[in-house]
């Protein structure tokens, strides 16, 4: 029994060091929105909508995180399927695109500046 526990503990430790742990891979799903700031608004909206349609996600998708046992996050191997990992990555990209769109006020009508005399 002790031998099994030692093997299990060493395997979990190695998983955390190899960069394939659940928490590390889920952290990679979160994208920076700054990379999308140079993309014109209409193209970014089209990219976001296409990505959402491709992965059957809503246009306001956000990355999700599982809650492994306390303290074992870096040692829990990523057991998600490839399609689930791709969907989670797409939701992270959609969230980053939305933050860029919101920061730049894309998709909102520009405010009309009225010059009128006070009455």
C-alpha positions, 0 to 999 in steps of 0.5 A: 500500500505504501509503495502505491502511495509513493508511486502515485505521489511521484506521478502527481509531482511529475505531472505538475512539473511537466506543464500539463496540469489542469490549473496550468492549462486552464490558465493558458485559456485566458487571453490578453485582449491587447493583441486584438486592439490593432484589428479593426472593429468590424473584422474583430466582430466577425472573427468573434462571431465566427469563433462562437458559431464554430464552437457553438458558444455564445458571443459573451462566453468566458473561460471556465475553471474547475475547482480541484481539491484544495492545494492539488491544482498544480498536480492534477493532470489535465484529463479534459478531451481535446474538444473540451480543451479547444472549446475552453480555449475558444471561450478565452479568445472570445472573452479577450475579443469582447474586452477589446471591443468594449474598451474601444467602444466598438459596435456602439453608435458614435455620439452625435455632437450637437451644437445648439444655442441654449434656450 
